[in-house]
């Protein structure tokens, strides 16, 4: 068990196909993505439509938040992450999960 009682898989620095394979094979309850993986959101939606996506970035502003919402990302967190921020985000997006 990882943080907050969840176990995880990592696609850190993975190629696009590796990240999508993890989503297809493991059917996660949640996807946490670095800003550089944001373009995968549409593909994540195709592969696992009900999986909430949380984007993490050090550069959160109105433009990023609007772009994230437009491509189906459920929440945006500013790095460095605080444990409380992550917990609150998980509660928000998991509450809206099917």
Buried (B, 14 or more C-beta within 10 A) or exposed (E): EEEEEEEEEEBEEEEEEEBBBBBEEEEBBBBBBBBEBBEBBEBBBEBBEEBBBBBBBEEBEEEBBEBBEEBEBBBBBBEEEEEEBBEEBBEEBBEEEE
